[in-house]
């Protein structure tokens, strides 16, 4: 078995499913949750974790986005359009989340030998390929220019991006996070982010090169595959892949009492950072 698949073949996977908590589930909670699970897995309190999550009408900004010269105008546009927004601590730029976008976080322990950053990305890339292997063999990894939050591990079919991957490392725990645009219009989502940058930049020249978004290079899996795929069906595929790579060794759970205390710490920290970073 190759090195990447070995990473997926943990002794036992712990599943935390937060994909159906509804519109009251706030994105700040998700990023506090991933930091909590990173520490828990990294310090040996928990097995490797696979967490699924969905957020409604949210725009998740990256650290670079808070340096936009007219950020206040961009945020006003998001508010008036009915979107809530936060700044995340993992890498990347602005992404769009709604009830048609499934997020998956895989949290690995680093143990004695560190997990090289590309190995984490490759593991998630392979995981997604396995999830949809019966429907397509055309999922590619590579930067899609004109997409939002572009990166070398954009996932696409026929040049149209449907997913992006980021990583976060806390106390020997590695969280690899992906958003999968499952249903709806990928280009409509991209248009919202395009307008956010347009209003936040107003043509200003900046040291950092923000993406010039072309909505037509983004799509959902349902659009790309020409079939209706639901979040629920993706959840089933997610569980089937976990079963395959783990030999059936997985279980579902919520946070332990010790982890709940950790979560309160990380939630407070992410709230304080957002209060500091956002105007």
C-alpha positions as CSV (number, residue, x, y, z in Angstrom):
1,X,0.0,0.0,0.0
2,X,1.4,3.4,-0.9
3,X,2.3,6.1,1.7
4,X,-0.8,8.2,1.1
5,X,-3.3,5.3,1.5
6,X,-1.4,4.3,4.7
7,X,-2.3,7.7,6.2
8,X,-6.0,6.9,5.5
9,X,-5.6,3.4,7.0
10,X,-5.7,4.5,10.7
11,X,-6.2,1.9,13.5
12,X,-9.7,3.2,14.0
13,X,-11.6,6.2,12.7
14,X,-13.9,8.3,14.9
15,X,-16.7,10.0,13.1
16,X,-18.3,13.2,14.2
17,X,-21.2,14.1,11.9
18,X,-22.3,17.8,12.0
19,X,-23.8,17.9,8.5
20,X,-27.4,18.3,9.5
21,X,-27.3,20.8,12.4
22,X,-29.1,23.5,10.3
23,X,-28.8,27.2,9.9
24,X,-28.1,28.0,13.5
25,X,-24.8,26.1,13.4
26,X,-22.2,28.9,13.2
27,X,-18.9,28.6,11.2
28,X,-16.9,29.9,14.2
29,X,-18.0,26.7,16.0
30,X,-16.5,24.6,13.2
31,X,-13.1,26.1,13.3
32,X,-13.0,25.8,17.1
33,X,-14.1,22.2,16.7
34,X,-11.3,21.4,14.3
35,X,-8.7,23.0,16.6
36,X,-10.1,21.0,19.5
37,X,-9.9,17.8,17.6
38,X,-6.3,18.6,16.4
39,X,-5.2,18.9,20.0
40,X,-7.2,15.8,21.1
41,X,-5.8,13.6,18.3
42,X,-2.3,15.1,18.4
43,X,-1.9,14.5,22.2
44,X,-3.4,10.9,22.0
45,X,-6.7,11.7,23.7
46,X,-8.6,10.5,20.5
47,X,-8.2,8.3,17.5
48,X,-8.0,9.9,14.1
49,X,-11.3,11.8,13.4
50,X,-13.4,12.3,10.3
51,X,-15.8,15.2,10.7
52,X,-18.5,16.3,8.3
53,X,-20.1,19.7,8.5
54,X,-22.5,22.0,6.6
55,X,-23.0,25.7,7.1
56,X,-25.8,27.9,5.6
57,X,-25.3,31.2,3.8
58,X,-21.7,31.8,5.0
59,X,-18.6,33.3,3.5
60,X,-15.4,32.2,5.2
61,X,-12.5,34.7,4.7
62,X,-8.8,34.0,4.9
63,X,-6.2,36.0,6.8
64,X,-5.1,37.8,3.6
65,X,-8.7,39.0,3.0
66,X,-8.7,41.2,6.1
67,X,-6.0,43.3,4.4
68,X,-8.3,44.3,1.5
69,X,-8.2,48.1,1.2
70,X,-12.0,48.5,1.1
71,X,-12.9,45.5,3.2
72,X,-15.7,47.4,5.0
73,X,-17.6,47.8,1.7
74,X,-17.1,44.2,0.8
75,X,-18.5,43.1,4.2
76,X,-21.4,45.4,3.8
77,X,-22.2,43.8,0.5
78,X,-22.2,40.3,2.1
79,X,-24.4,41.5,5.0
80,X,-26.9,43.1,2.7
81,X,-27.0,40.0,0.5
82,X,-27.8,37.8,3.6
83,X,-24.5,36.2,4.2
84,X,-22.7,35.9,7.6
85,X,-18.9,35.9,7.5
86,X,-15.9,34.9,9.6
87,X,-12.1,34.8,9.3
88,X,-10.7,31.3,9.6
89,X,-7.3,30.4,11.0
90,X,-6.4,27.8,8.3
91,X,-4.8,28.9,5.0
92,X,-6.4,30.2,1.9
93,X,-8.8,33.0,0.8
94,X,-12.5,33.6,0.8
95,X,-14.8,30.6,0.2
96,X,-18.6,30.3,0.0
97,X,-20.6,27.8,2.1
98,X,-24.3,26.9,2.0
99,X,-26.5,23.9,2.4
100,X,-25.3,22.5,-0.9
101,X,-21.7,22.4,0.2
102,X,-20.4,19.4,2.2
103,X,-17.2,20.0,4.3
104,X,-15.0,17.2,5.4
105,X,-12.2,17.4,7.9
106,X,-9.8,14.5,8.4
107,X,-7.7,14.8,11.6
108,X,-4.5,12.8,11.7
109,X,-1.9,12.3,14.5
110,X,1.6,13.2,13.6
111,X,3.2,10.6,15.9
112,X,7.0,10.1,15.6
113,X,7.4,11.0,11.9
114,X,5.8,14.3,10.8
115,X,3.2,14.3,8.1
116,X,4.6,16.2,5.1
117,X,2.2,18.9,4.0
118,X,1.6,17.5,0.5
119,X,0.9,14.0,1.9
120,X,-2.0,15.5,3.8
121,X,-3.4,17.1,0.7
122,X,-2.8,13.9,-1.3
123,X,-4.7,11.9,1.3
124,X,-7.8,14.1,1.0
125,X,-7.5,14.1,-2.9
126,X,-7.4,10.3,-2.9
127,X,-10.3,10.1,-0.5
128,X,-12.5,12.2,-2.8
129,X,-11.5,10.2,-5.8
130,X,-12.6,7.0,-4.0
131,X,-15.9,8.7,-2.9
132,X,-16.9,9.1,-6.6
133,X,-14.9,6.4,-8.3
134,X,-18.0,4.7,-9.7
135,X,-19.2,8.0,-11.3
136,X,-16.0,9.4,-12.8
137,X,-12.2,8.9,-13.1
138,X,-11.7,12.5,-14.2
139,X,-11.2,14.2,-10.8
140,X,-7.9,16.1,-11.1
141,X,-5.8,18.2,-8.7
142,X,-4.2,21.4,-9.8
143,X,-4.8,25.2,-9.5
144,X,-7.8,26.5,-11.4
145,X,-7.1,30.1,-12.4
146,X,-10.2,32.3,-12.0
147,X,-11.6,30.2,-9.1
148,X,-12.0,31.5,-5.6
149,X,-9.4,30.4,-3.0
150,X,-7.2,29.0,-5.8
151,X,-4.5,26.5,-4.8
152,X,-2.4,23.6,-6.1
153,X,-5.0,21.2,-4.7
154,X,-8.1,22.6,-6.3
155,X,-10.2,19.6,-7.4
156,X,-11.8,19.8,-10.8
157,X,-13.5,17.9,-13.6
158,X,-12.9,19.0,-17.2
159,X,-11.2,22.2,-15.9
160,X,-14.1,23.3,-13.6
161,X,-13.4,23.4,-9.9
162,X,-15.8,21.9,-7.4
163,X,-13.6,21.6,-4.3
164,X,-10.7,23.1,-2.4
165,X,-8.5,21.8,0.3
166,X,-6.8,23.5,3.2
167,X,-4.8,22.4,6.3
168,X,-4.5,23.4,9.9
169,X,-1.9,22.0,12.4
170,X,-2.3,22.2,16.2
171,X,-0.2,20.4,18.8
172,X,0.8,17.3,16.7
173,X,-2.6,17.1,15.1
174,X,-3.1,17.7,11.4
175,X,-6.6,18.7,10.1
176,X,-7.0,18.5,6.4
177,X,-10.3,20.3,5.4
178,X,-12.1,20.2,2.1
179,X,-15.3,21.9,0.8
180,X,-17.2,19.9,-1.8
181,X,-19.8,21.9,-3.9
182,X,-22.3,19.1,-4.2
183,X,-25.5,20.7,-5.5
184,X,-26.6,24.1,-6.9
185,X,-24.7,26.5,-9.1
186,X,-21.0,26.7,-8.7
187,X,-20.8,29.8,-10.9
188,X,-23.5,31.6,-8.8
189,X,-21.5,31.0,-5.7
190,X,-18.4,32.3,-7.5
191,X,-20.2,35.4,-8.6
192,X,-20.9,36.4,-4.9
193,X,-17.2,36.1,-4.1
194,X,-16.3,38.0,-7.3
195,X,-18.5,40.9,-6.2
196,X,-17.1,40.8,-2.7
197,X,-13.5,41.3,-4.1
198,X,-14.7,43.9,-6.6
199,X,-16.2,46.0,-3.7
200,X,-13.3,45.3,-1.4
201,X,-10.6,46.3,-4.0
202,X,-12.2,49.0,-6.1
203,X,-9.4,48.5,-8.6
204,X,-6.7,49.3,-6.1
205,X,-3.2,47.9,-6.7
206,X,-2.1,45.7,-3.7
207,X,1.1,43.9,-2.8
208,X,-0.9,40.6,-2.5
209,X,-2.5,39.3,-5.7
210,X,-6.1,38.6,-5.0
211,X,-7.9,36.3,-7.4
212,X,-9.5,37.6,-10.5
213,X,-12.6,35.4,-10.3
214,X,-14.2,34.0,-13.4
215,X,-17.5,32.4,-12.3
216,X,-17.6,30.1,-15.3
217,X,-14.6,28.0,-14.1
218,X,-16.6,26.8,-11.1
219,X,-19.4,24.2,-10.9
220,X,-21.0,21.7,-8.5
221,X,-20.6,18.0,-8.7
222,X,-24.3,17.7,-9.7
223,X,-23.6,20.0,-12.7
224,X,-20.4,18.3,-13.7
225,X,-21.7,14.8,-13.5
226,X,-25.1,15.6,-15.0
227,X,-27.0,13.8,-12.1
228,X,-28.6,15.1,-8.9
229,X,-26.4,14.2,-6.0
230,X,-27.5,15.1,-2.5
231,X,-25.5,15.8,0.7
232,X,-27.1,12.7,2.1
233,X,-25.8,10.6,-0.8
234,X,-22.3,12.1,-0.3
235,X,-22.4,11.2,3.4
236,X,-23.1,7.6,2.5
237,X,-20.2,7.6,0.0
238,X,-18.0,9.2,2.7
239,X,-18.9,6.4,5.2
240,X,-18.3,3.7,2.5
241,X,-14.8,5.0,1.8
242,X,-14.0,5.2,5.5
243,X,-15.2,1.6,5.9
244,X,-13.0,0.5,3.0
245,X,-9.8,2.2,4.1
246,X,-10.2,1.3,7.8
247,X,-11.3,-2.3,7.3
248,X,-14.6,-1.4,9.0
249,X,-13.0,-0.1,12.2
250,X,-14.9,3.2,12.9
251,X,-17.4,4.5,15.3
252,X,-19.5,7.7,15.8
253,X,-19.3,10.0,18.8
254,X,-19.5,13.5,20.2
255,X,-17.0,15.4,22.2
256,X,-15.9,13.9,25.6
257,X,-16.0,16.0,28.7
258,X,-12.3,16.8,28.5
259,X,-12.7,17.8,24.8
260,X,-15.7,20.0,25.7
261,X,-13.4,22.0,28.0
262,X,-10.8,22.3,25.2
263,X,-13.6,23.4,22.8
264,X,-14.6,26.2,25.1
265,X,-11.0,27.4,25.1
266,X,-10.7,27.3,21.3
267,X,-14.1,28.8,20.7
268,X,-13.2,31.8,22.9
269,X,-10.0,32.2,21.0
270,X,-11.5,32.1,17.5
271,X,-14.2,34.6,18.6
272,X,-11.6,37.0,20.1
273,X,-9.5,36.7,16.9
274,X,-12.5,37.6,14.7
275,X,-13.4,40.5,16.9
276,X,-9.8,41.8,16.5
277,X,-9.5,41.1,12.8
278,X,-12.8,42.3,11.5
279,X,-13.8,46.0,11.4
